[in-house]
Amino acid sequence: MAEQIVIIGAGECGGRAAISIRERGFEGSITLIGRENLAPYERPPLSKDAILLPTEPKFIAEADRFASLAIDLRLGVSATSLDRRHRSVALSDGTSVFYDKLLLATGARPRGLPMVLAPSERVRTLRSHADAMAIRSCLGSGRHVAIIGGGFIGLELAASARKLGTSVSLIEGLPRILSRGVPLEIAEAVASRHQAEGVDIFCSARITKIEQTGDLVHVFLEDGPAIQADLLVVGIGSIPNTELAAEAGLVVDNGIAVDDHLQTSDPDIYAAGDCCSFPIDHYGGRRIRLESWRSAQEQGLLAAANMMGAKETSATVPWFWSDQYDFTLQVAGLAEGAVTTVRRDLSAEAFILFHLAGDGRLLAASGIGPGNAIARDIRLAEMLIAAGRHPDPAALAAPEIKLKQLLAA
């Protein structure tokens, strides 16, 4: 049994892993390394509640909770190098820590645009609580924010900004918003709602130049108006933090490559969360990387179990969600490879799309609606996907036929 466990990354994944390892009865030392000066906290609220109600982060556990579990929580410090031969990690404060088992939960960082100015008070990305507070300070009635990127983060931030009375211009380089993983019908419903709330959306937009003059940022489009804003937020996806692993000679493949136990190419080193790519059984062992709150949570617990010798594998189905204004968007599964899409209308404002493979197997489901209107059916669809079911398309389309009946069949 390992005597020293080190976790690099004190986010959702690393924080839950540390607590779970101790709660599983591990009596050795646990060291949790965090780049920020805050105890582990949840990131989904950063584009929503943290913008609307500036307050402390939603902590996974307070620092004293880690202390009570004899977890050595080191904040404001980062790992600079990994020596696999001597099983040591060098830290930015000049110290080193030694491990028997190591978990890399290094997360991801915002992707930048080459033409964008260096981050400043008027040019921001959103990844940390400090980022959210800085963005919030620039929002409000009479202010204008330009957001580059029509994905979940950009759209959630746009919704929050509008609730605060901020004018919003959203710029997307592709022909539509939510191009990755969200069907056209749902993307159109989201776009319509944002436009109804006053958001100006520019798709297929090519940015030719970005300038900052005084307190304003100017974004110039090739085929559109020059956008003048008090704040520019770049939200065009993220890059997994794999440098530490790559420099140590671990295999990297769209993230730190792990097996179905979250074990890297070094059997004593595990990786989990946004930084890793892993095979997924429900889709033929295809290797994927997920940037998802639930995935980070589940993988943190799975890594904890396997570092303790459990040899467990994940049977989870990918799941994403986004809250914007008063509606919720949810996606279960991966629709790539689907040849048939079936629509189920739950109400005038809520519907679900089911995506089936050529053999009729349910691959994914995606839906949108106010509040929790789609939550139950998406959860049941997730269970159908996990069970490898081939549901009757006509039954999927009929709202009077309960999905629970299809699951029980």
N, C-alpha and C positions, 0 to 999 in steps of 0.2 A: 504493500500500500504506500502511495506517495506520502511524504512527510511535509513537503513544501509545495503549495499550489500558488501560482502567480497568474493574475488575470490582467491583461492590458486592455484598457477601455472600460470606463466607469459609466456606461450608459444603461439603457434598458436591459440589454443582453448581459453585459458583464455584472451589473449590480444584482440582477436576479440569480445569476449563476453563483455568485459568491455566497449569497444568503442560503441558497438551496444546498450547496456543498456542506455548509456548516450544519444545516438542519437535518441532513442525511447522516450525521454522526461523525463526520470527519474531525479528527482531533489534532491534526497538524496545523501548520501556519498557513494562513490565506492572506495574500497581499493583493490589493485591488488598486490599480494605477489609473488615475483620471487626469486628463489634460486640463479640464476646467476646474475652477475653484469651488464648484458646487457638488454636493452629494448627487448620486444618480437620480435623474428625473426623466419624465416622459416627454417625448418630443411632439407628438400629434397636436397638443394644445397650442404650440407656438404660433401657428398660423390662424388660430381661432380664439380661444379663450384668453390667451396671453396678450393678444392684441386688443381685445375688447375690454378686458378687466385686468390691467397691469397689476401683477402681484408676484409673489414667489412662485417658482416652478412647482409642478405637481411631482413631489418627490416620490421615488419608489420606496425609499426608507430614509429617515433622517440620519445624520452622521452618528448620533449617539446609538442608533440601532445597530450600526455596523460595529461600533465599539463594544456594545454589550455582547456581540457574537464573537468577539476577539478577532475581528477582521481588520487588518492593517490597511486602512483607507488612506491612500496618499493622493492628495489633490493638488492641482496646479503643476503637475509634473508629467512629462511624456517619456516614452521609451525611445531611445536614440539608436540602439543596435541590439541585435540578438546573437549570442554566441552559443550555438547548439552543442558544440563540443564540450564546453564547460558548463552548459546549462545555466547561463546567466543572461540577464538583461541589463544593459546600461541605461541609466536614466538621465534626464536633462539637468538634474540637480547635482550631478557628479557622483551619485551613489550607484550601486548595482544590487540586484536581487537575484537570488538563486532559486531554481525550481526543480522539482521532480516531474511535475505536470504543468503545462502552460496553456492558457486559453487566450487566443487572440480575438478580441471583440473590438477591433479598432474602428469599426463603423465606416462612414463615408464622408466626403466633403463636397460642397457645392461645386458644380462644373462652372467654369468661367467662360466668358466670351473674349477672344483675343483683342477686340477693339474697345472693350469696356475699360474705362479708367480704373486706376487702382482704387480699392475700396476706400471710401471716405464717408463723411457725414451724409452725403447726398447719393452715394452709390453703395448699395448693400446686397448681401445675400442673406438667406435665412436658414440657419442650422442650429444656433444656440439660443439660450434664453436671453443672453446679452444682445444678440442680433434682433430678437423680437422686440426688446425694450427700445432699442435704437430706432427701429422702424416705427414703432408706436409713437415716438416723440415727434415724428414728422407727419402724422396723420391728423385729420380733423376737418371740420367745415372750412371751406375756402382754400384747402390744400389740393394738390394734384399729384398722384403717384403714377408712374409708368412702370409696368411690370413686363419683363421679357420672359415669355414661357407660358404656354397654355396647358400645363399639366396640373396635377392636383394642388401642389403648393401655390402656384401662381393664382389659380382660381379661388382657393380658400382664402388667400390673402386679399384678393380682389373683393370677395364677399365681405370680409371683415372691414376692409377700408370703406366700402360703401355704407355699412352700418354706422360708421363714425362720421358720415357726411363727406368723405373724401371723394373727389373726382378721380376716375380710374381709366387709364388707357392700357389695354392688354395687347401685347404684340407677340404673335406666333408665326414662326417661319414656315410651318407646314400648312397645307390647305385647310386644316380644321384643328380645333382644340382637342385635347385628350386622344391623340393619335395612337398612343401606346396602350394597348390592352382594353380599350373601351370602344364598343360598337358605335357606328355612325349615328344611329337613332338616339342613343343616350347622349352622345356629344352634342347633337343638335338641341335636345331638350335643355341641356345645361347652358349652352350658348344663348338660347332664347331667354332663359330666366335671367342671366346676367345682363343681357341687353335691355330687358324690361326694367331692371334695377338701375339702368343708366350707365353700364360699363360699355366703353367703346372698344370693340374687338377688331383687331387688324390681323387677318390670316394671310398666308402666303406673302408675308412681309419681309422684305430684304432691307436690313439696316445698312446704310452706307457710311454713317459717321455718328459718333457720340461726342458731345462736348459739354464741359461744365463751365459756366460763367457765373461768378458770384454765388448766389444761393439757388441757381437753377441748373437743371440738366436738360440738354437738348438732344433729342433722338431724331435723326434724319432718316426717312424711309425713301427707297428708290421710287416707289409708285404710291405715294401717300403724303399726308401732311407732315411737317416738322412738328414733333410733339415736345412741348415744353412742360417740365414737371419739377416739383419741389424735391422729389425723391425718385430714384431709379432702383428697382429691385430686380435682380437677375435670378430667375428660377428655372433653369433649363436642365435639371437633372443633377446627378451626383456621380462622383468617382470613388470607387472603393479604396480604402486606405490599405494598400498591399505592400508598400515600400519596405517595411520592416521585414515582412515574410520573404519578399523577393530577394532582398540583400542577404538573407540568411540561407538562401538556396531552396526554399520551399516552392512547390509547384504552384503557379498562379495561372488561372484560366478564367477570365472575367470575374476576378475575385480570387481569394485564397482557396485553392481547390481542396475540398474535403470529400470523404466518403459518406456513406449513409449513417455512420456513427459520429460524424463531424470531426473525424480524425484527418489531419493533414498528411503529407508525404513523410513526416516525422511522427512515429507512433506516440511520442510523448507530448506532442503539440496539437491542440485542437483549435478550430476557428468557428465562429458563429456570428449570426447577425448580418448586417448590411455588407460586411467586408468579405463574405465567403460565397462561393458557388458550390452547389451540391446536386447530386442526382435525385430525381423524383420518380418514384415507382409508378405513380398513376399515369405518367406520360412516357413510359418506355425507358426510364432511366435517363431521360434528357437532363442535362446539367443546366441549372438556372441560378440566378441570384435574385433575392427578393429584398426590396426596401419596404418593409412592412412592420408595423408595431407588433402585430401578433406573432409574426415569424421571429422577430428578435426575442420576444418573450419566451416562446416555445423552444427556440434553439438554445437559449441560455439555460433552461431547465434540462434539456436533453444533453447538452455538453456537461453539465454538472453531474448528471447520472453516469455518463460514460467515463468521465474522469475518475469516478469512484468504482469503475469496473463493471458497470451494468450491461454494456453491449446492446443498448436499446437503439431502435431505428424509428424514424418519424414516418407516420402514416397520414400526416396532415395534408389537406388540400389548400393551396394558396388562397388567401382571402384578403381583400382590400376594401377600405371604405373611405368615404369623404363626406363631410357635412358642409353644405353651403346654403346660406340663408335658412329656410325652414325645410329643406329637402335633404335626403340622404341618398348617396350613390353607393352601391355595393357590387363587388365582383367576386365570384367564387370560381376557382379553377383557371385553366389556361385555354383560351379559345383557338389558339393556333392549330391548324389542321382540320377545323370544323368545316363541313360542307353544307350543313343545313342549320337554319336559325328559325326557331319557333317563338312567337310572341304570345304572352299571357297578359291581358289587361286586367288589372286588379281594381282600378277605378279610373275616373277621368284624368287623374294626375299621376297614377302609379302603374308601372308595367315592368315585366321581367322578360328578358330574352334568354332562351335556352339554346346552346350551341352544341350540335351533335356531330360526331365523326361519321364517316361513310358507312360504317357498320351499325350505326344507330346508338353507339355508346355516348352518354352525356359527358361532354368535356368541360363545359363551363356554363355559368349562368351570370347574367348581369342585370341589374335593375335600378330603378330610380323612383322615388316617391316622397311625399311629405312624411316627416317624423319616422315612425317605425313601420310604415305601411308595407315595406317589402322584406323586413327583417326575417320574419318567420319562414317565408317561402325560400329565401336565399339560403337560410340555414338548412332547410330540408333538401334543397338542391345540392348543397355541399355534401350532405350525407349520401345522396344518390350517386354523386361523382365518386366519392370514396368507396362505395360498394360496387362500382363498375357497372351500374345498371344501364339497360337499353330501354328507356321508357317510351311508350307510345306517343308520338308527336301530337296526335289529336288530343290525348289526355293532358299533355303539357299545356296545350293552348286553351283548354277549357277551365276557367276559374272555379266552376262548380265542382270539379274533381280535385279533391285535396291531394297535395303532393305526398302527404303521409300515407295515403292509400297506395300510391305507387311504390313507396319505400317498403311497405309491408307485403306487397305482392310477391 
